[in-house]
Amino acid sequence: MTYDASSPGAIAYMTVAREIARRGSGEALNNLNELNNGAHTA
């Protein structure tokens, strides 16, 4: 069995893994706090 990092399955797996890690890092909560504090403007 071989591993191809550029295969669609590997790319999909890494995309999901990054999203899970981002959510677990508190980044989403930090972004929400910044929005509530007026740090971002639309």
C-alpha positions, 0 to 999 in steps of 0.5 A: 500500500502506498500513500499519495498526499495529493490524492483526493482522499488525502486532501479531503482528510487534511481539510477536515483535520485542519477544520477540527483543529481550528475549532478545537484551538478556540480560533472560532470563539476568538473571532466571535469575540473580536466581532462582538468587540467591533474589531472587524468592520463589514 
